[in-house]
Amino acid sequence: MVSNNLATLNPSIDVQTAATTPWDIVVVGAGPAGTAAAARAATKQLRVLFIDRSPLPRPKVCGCCLSPLALAELADLSTSTAPQFRVSTLSLTGLTIVSQGHRASVPYATGGVLSRISLDTCLAKNAIAANASWLPDTRGVSCTVDHETVTLTVQTSSQSEHTIQTKRLLLAAGLHNALRIHGNTDSHRPPRNRPPNNRIGLGTTLPSTGGPISERHLVMAVGSGGYCGFVRLEDGSIDVAAAVHPSILQQSATPADALARLLTDTFQDVECPIDPSLLSHSSLRATPQLTHYTGHVDSQSTRILRLGDAVGYVEPFTGEGIGWALLSARLATEALIDSRGNLRPSQEASQQYQQTYRNALNQHHRRCRMVSLALRSPFLVSTAVRAAGRFPTIAGSIARTITGNS
Ligand SMILES: Cc1cc2nc3c(=O)[nH]c(=O)nc-3n(C[C@H](O)[C@H](O)[C@H](O)COP(=O)(O)OP(=O)(O)OC[C@H]3O[C@@H](n4cnc5c(N)ncnc54)[C@H](O)[C@@H]3O)c2cc1C
């Protein structure tokens, strides 16, 4: 087994130097979208800085499954940035879905598993190796745009404020509506369209002794208030990631109680793959509301593009967000930088990015919205699980709907 106890990734620049350097591209957020974009842009010899409010490694609420798209994008990143860049993942060999005391095995040998501690740190190391400058513990607070530059105000962990100037700003800060943007006329936080009935994410990691989960096997528990996935990570620990309706949190004393109730309700007489009592001793982390649409390009300036979850996100049941984030990073950098390594005019780049993003991702988002709607009907889910438990062809068609493989 590989350990995911990685050493802290030291900054490669200090904030004072970052504040006096004229940057071509600054990236806010060092998740898969931000780190992949930083690596790709730095490989083109541009001056690139990427910052994160947290240090790396850091834990993250995530199911840690890598879709076929994510694996393909990681392979492409290696070819395009550094052939020695390799992310080794565990291959998934099966999926079990449980609902209302029924269980079905679904053929699902199309993806990989890797902890976010390992994945995000590995991606950030690749960006640094490509010559991008890395500034952790630094939060983007706001920015001002004029005709030539974007001025980003950042705050360090010791609360000191600095301004950083860049030609293009890439917002890859995930589900957090991170920055206040000051344009010529006003100051705003970009509006986020969120549907009613939105869920939030909860997650934690349990010790390897936390339950009888087989390696390379994903277990998804679907209940009326949400769903929860379990998978064993590369160091043997168990990743727990859930999407729950806020009402089940309001009805419970703690988030751990809410999750334990969801599991009891879902598994009933089927053996639960973890000991639910362990949840109350673990540090559960939560996310903002999951489903939203904010937009690829900021309304104040075509110099500010969004990547990954910052553009928009649909619930995580199908486990595709990392692939979408990596793909958006490639599409954004292809739009921003021409074949000679120069920045394209921002209007042209932003139009190309919006178009290629829509062509590549809208159909995936539509399928995920359909799946997340179906998951809100306990009757539909338990009928499908019972049928899949008896008829392999139905199990196969559920797998195809989840993965999008026809
Ligand atoms: C419960 C759950 C399960 C999931 N399971 C899966 C799965 O199995 N497979 C899959 O592919 N996807 C899954 N996802 C989705 C996946 O986690 C995201 O789509 C993916 O992390 C998006 O990457 P990103 O780079 O856009 O954002 P993130 O990974 O969220 O990274 C954003 C970064 O920005 C930083 N940041 C935020 N605000 C600021 C600021 N103001 N200044 C500086 N830094 C900032 C954060 O610290 C963070 O490091 C799941 C999500 C949830 C909630």
The ligand as an SDF file (V2000), in Angstrom:
LIG
                    3D

 53 58  0  0  0  0  0  0  0  0999 V2000
  -19.4650   14.6800   -1.4670 C   0  0  0  0  0  0  0  0  0  0  0  0
  -18.6700   14.8560   -2.7250 C   0  0  0  0  0  0  0  0  0  0  0  0
  -18.1660   13.7450   -3.3840 C   0  0  0  0  0  0  0  0  0  0  0  0
  -17.4620   13.9010   -4.5790 C   0  0  0  0  0  0  0  0  0  0  0  0
  -16.9600   12.7950   -5.1870 N   0  0  0  0  0  0  0  0  0  0  0  0
  -16.2980   12.9150   -6.3460 C   0  0  0  0  0  0  0  0  0  0  0  0
  -15.7170   11.7690   -6.9760 C   0  0  0  0  0  0  0  0  0  0  0  0
  -15.7600   10.6490   -6.4690 O   0  0  0  0  0  0  0  0  0  0  0  0
  -15.0840   11.9520   -8.1700 N   0  0  0  0  0  0  0  0  0  0  0  0
  -15.0030   13.1790   -8.7770 C   0  0  0  0  0  0  0  0  0  0  0  0
  -14.4510   13.2800   -9.8720 O   0  0  0  0  0  0  0  0  0  0  0  0
  -15.4920   14.2770   -8.1780 N   0  0  0  0  0  0  0  0  0  0  0  0
  -16.1280   14.1800   -6.9740 C   0  0  0  0  0  0  0  0  0  0  0  0
  -16.5960   15.2860   -6.3500 N   0  0  0  0  0  0  0  0  0  0  0  0
  -16.4080   16.5980   -7.0050 C   0  0  0  0  0  0  0  0  0  0  0  0
  -14.9750   17.0900   -6.8790 C   0  0  0  0  0  0  0  0  0  0  0  0
  -14.5780   17.0950   -5.5310 O   0  0  0  0  0  0  0  0  0  0  0  0
  -14.8830   18.5080   -7.4450 C   0  0  0  0  0  0  0  0  0  0  0  0
  -15.5920   18.5910   -8.6560 O   0  0  0  0  0  0  0  0  0  0  0  0
  -13.4320   18.9250   -7.6990 C   0  0  0  0  0  0  0  0  0  0  0  0
  -12.7290   18.9830   -6.4960 O   0  0  0  0  0  0  0  0  0  0  0  0
  -13.4030   20.2940   -8.3750 C   0  0  0  0  0  0  0  0  0  0  0  0
  -12.0800   20.7420   -8.4780 O   0  0  0  0  0  0  0  0  0  0  0  0
  -11.7430   22.2900   -8.4770 P   0  0  0  0  0  0  0  0  0  0  0  0
  -10.2890   22.3850   -8.7230 O   0  0  0  0  0  0  0  0  0  0  0  0
  -12.6820   23.0300   -9.3420 O   0  0  0  0  0  0  0  0  0  0  0  0
  -12.0890   22.7920   -6.9850 O   0  0  0  0  0  0  0  0  0  0  0  0
  -11.5530   22.2900   -5.5830 P   0  0  0  0  0  0  0  0  0  0  0  0
  -10.9870   20.9320   -5.6670 O   0  0  0  0  0  0  0  0  0  0  0  0
  -12.6750   22.5380   -4.6330 O   0  0  0  0  0  0  0  0  0  0  0  0
  -10.3670   23.2760   -5.2440 O   0  0  0  0  0  0  0  0  0  0  0  0
  -10.6090   24.6200   -4.9360 C   0  0  0  0  0  0  0  0  0  0  0  0
   -9.4120   25.1640   -4.1440 C   0  0  0  0  0  0  0  0  0  0  0  0
   -9.6040   26.5730   -4.0090 O   0  0  0  0  0  0  0  0  0  0  0  0
   -9.2030   26.9630   -2.7150 C   0  0  0  0  0  0  0  0  0  0  0  0
   -9.8670   28.2320   -2.4100 N   0  0  0  0  0  0  0  0  0  0  0  0
  -11.1890   28.4550   -2.1790 C   0  0  0  0  0  0  0  0  0  0  0  0
  -11.4190   29.7550   -1.9800 N   0  0  0  0  0  0  0  0  0  0  0  0
  -10.1980   30.3830   -2.0980 C   0  0  0  0  0  0  0  0  0  0  0  0
   -9.7710   31.7340   -2.0090 C   0  0  0  0  0  0  0  0  0  0  0  0
  -10.6430   32.7200   -1.7580 N   0  0  0  0  0  0  0  0  0  0  0  0
   -8.4740   32.0020   -2.1860 N   0  0  0  0  0  0  0  0  0  0  0  0
   -7.5630   31.0060   -2.4270 C   0  0  0  0  0  0  0  0  0  0  0  0
   -7.9170   29.7120   -2.5100 N   0  0  0  0  0  0  0  0  0  0  0  0
   -9.2220   29.4100   -2.3740 C   0  0  0  0  0  0  0  0  0  0  0  0
   -9.6130   25.8030   -1.8190 C   0  0  0  0  0  0  0  0  0  0  0  0
   -8.8390   25.7750   -0.6420 O   0  0  0  0  0  0  0  0  0  0  0  0
   -9.3290   24.5930   -2.7340 C   0  0  0  0  0  0  0  0  0  0  0  0
   -8.0320   24.0740   -2.5340 O   0  0  0  0  0  0  0  0  0  0  0  0
  -17.2710   15.1790   -5.1290 C   0  0  0  0  0  0  0  0  0  0  0  0
  -17.7370   16.3060   -4.4590 C   0  0  0  0  0  0  0  0  0  0  0  0
  -18.4310   16.1460   -3.2650 C   0  0  0  0  0  0  0  0  0  0  0  0
  -18.9180   17.3680   -2.5360 C   0  0  0  0  0  0  0  0  0  0  0  0
  1  2  1  0
  2  3  1  0
  2 52  2  0
  3  4  2  0
  4  5  1  0
  4 50  1  0
  5  6  2  0
  6  7  1  0
  6 13  1  0
  7  8  2  0
  7  9  1  0
  9 10  1  0
 10 11  2  0
 10 12  1  0
 12 13  2  0
 13 14  1  0
 14 15  1  0
 14 50  1  0
 15 16  1  0
 16 17  1  0
 16 18  1  0
 18 19  1  0
 18 20  1  0
 20 21  1  0
 20 22  1  0
 22 23  1  0
 23 24  1  0
 24 25  2  0
 24 26  1  0
 24 27  1  0
 27 28  1  0
 28 29  2  0
 28 30  1  0
 28 31  1  0
 31 32  1  0
 32 33  1  0
 33 34  1  0
 33 48  1  0
 34 35  1  0
 35 36  1  0
 35 46  1  0
 36 37  1  0
 36 45  1  0
 37 38  2  0
 38 39  1  0
 39 40  1  0
 39 45  2  0
 40 41  1  0
 40 42  2  0
 42 43  1  0
 43 44  2  0
 44 45  1  0
 46 47  1  0
 46 48  1  0
 48 49  1  0
 50 51  2  0
 51 52  1  0
 52 53  1  0
M  END
$$$$
